Amino acid sequence: MGVLDGYLPVLVMIGLQFHYALLAMFTRAALLDGLTPTVFVVYRQGIATLSLAPIIFSSYKRRQSLKSSLGWKSFSMMFMTSLIGVTANQNAYFSGLFYASSTAATAMSNLIPALTFVFAAILGFEKINLRSLRNVAKILGTVCCVSGALTMAFIKGHKLLHMEFFLPDSIHLTSSGDDNWILGCLLLLASSVFWSCWMIMQVPISASCPDHILSTFWMCLFATIQSAIFALLKEQNLQSWILPSPLQISCSLYAGIGIALSFFIQSWCISERGPLYCAMFNPLATVITVLVAATFLEEELYVGSLVGAFGVITGLYIVLWGKAKDFDGTKQKLPQSNMEDDDITNRIDLEEPLLADKSKSEIKMEP
């Protein structure tokens, strides 16, 4: 196991990116098969809540914490975090996935670190110093990310790749028309904004409920209720709640259980190597989606989409480079004489994904 331990985080993160790519393609196929995005979000969050429930109720400590973790202040923060970071985020994401493409969906998710930096700077968690190379890098990376996202949305370009000979004619993940494509990309952009807000809102959440699994359970539960109310108001036809095909049923189960599994996998990898290490693998999901969807699932790929995705990924790495320099500066200020100091450095690296030193002790990473 000694040799395997060194490669295990790499293998785990690669497997997780395959999961994210498969989820995007699998879900888009189910949406095109007739699954309603708002109803899908309800089923996904409900299954995720049920998946986490045994973990919560099997632990006496967590059962006790469950009773005392939600005062009025905590309840309000959890409710708003669920509303913005889960309910609004998921409905925007899966509606955007339906209107645009799985490639656009995975590419747009790389905007999140740059957008989080913007919101952190606005709220004062990030100090902006234009004479600092790392701050300039984060600003340029953010501009590059947003420019790439807008390029994907508004400059479609010529069709680049569309192969039609691997699978039967019944399996198509072709993109929508131009109007729907723009709407889909804007919804995916909104989803990234909501998720970035979710990450910022983890500052007070982690202070009031430091148990990540417990806070995730509460947010999934609140999101299930919120999403159900939204779906009932939006979908007047009750037939939308019926899943007639095995594809729709299996997609809902896979997406719901996948939330719980990906939470544990990513939390473990962050504890081993830190958040920057994990974030560096995010573009792999985009590459996998492009290759598989365009080659095997007949999803159309356009020049504008490819250029925009490249811009988003390039901007992501520039932002991460700037943040890595922040960590280097923090580590140089800390004494390195013993293992206890190393543990402090690792803890800072774990708890400070994209925000600055001001809130070191309060921030937690995305579940």
Stockholm file with secondary structure:
# STOCKHOLM 1.0

chainA/1-367         MGVLDGYLPVLVMIGLQFHYALLAMFTRAALLDGLTPTVFVVYRQGIATLSLAPIIFSSYKRRQSLKSSLGWKSFSMMFMTSLIGVTANQNAYFSGLFYASSTAATAMSNLIPALTFVFAAILGFEKINLRSLRNVAKILGTVCCVSGALTMAFIKGHKLLHMEFFLPDSIHLTSSGDDNWILGCLLLLASSVFWSCWMIMQVPISASCPDHILSTFWMCLFATIQSAIFALLKEQNLQSWILPSPLQISCSLYAGIGIALSFFIQSWCISERGPLYCAMFNPLATVITVLVAATFLEEELYVGSLVGAFGVITGLYIVLWGKAKDFDGTKQKLPQSNMEDDDITNRIDLEEPLLADKSKSEIKMEP
#=GR chainA/1-367 SS CHHHHHHHHHHHHHHHHHHHHHHHHHHHHHHHTTCCHHHHHHHHHHHHHHHHHHHHHTCHHHHHHHHHSCCHHHHHHHHHHHIIIIIIHHHHHHHHHHHSCHHHHHHHGGGHHHHHHHHHHHHTSSCCCTTSHHHHHHHHHHHHHHHHHHHHHHCCCSEEECCCSSSCTTCCCCCCCHHHHHHHHHHHHHHHHHHHHHHHHHHHHHHHCCCHHHHHHHHHHHHHHHHHHHHHHHCCCGGGGCCCSHHHHHHHHHHHHHHHHHHHHHHHHHHHHCHHHHHTTHHHHHHHHHHHHHHTSCCCEEHHHHHHHHHHHHHHHHHHHHHHHHHHHHHHHSCCSSHHHHHHHHHHHHHCSSSCGGGTTTCCCCC
#=GC SS_cons         CHHHHHHHHHHHHHHHHHHHHHHHHHHHHHHHTTCCHHHHHHHHHHHHHHHHHHHHHTCHHHHHHHHHSCCHHHHHHHHHHHIIIIIIHHHHHHHHHHHSCHHHHHHHGGGHHHHHHHHHHHHTSSCCCTTSHHHHHHHHHHHHHHHHHHHHHHCCCSEEECCCSSSCTTCCCCCCCHHHHHHHHHHHHHHHHHHHHHHHHHHHHHHHCCCHHHHHHHHHHHHHHHHHHHHHHHCCCGGGGCCCSHHHHHHHHHHHHHHHHHHHHHHHHHHHHCHHHHHTTHHHHHHHHHHHHHHTSCCCEEHHHHHHHHHHHHHHHHHHHHHHHHHHHHHHHSCCSSHHHHHHHHHHHHHCSSSCGGGTTTCCCCC
//
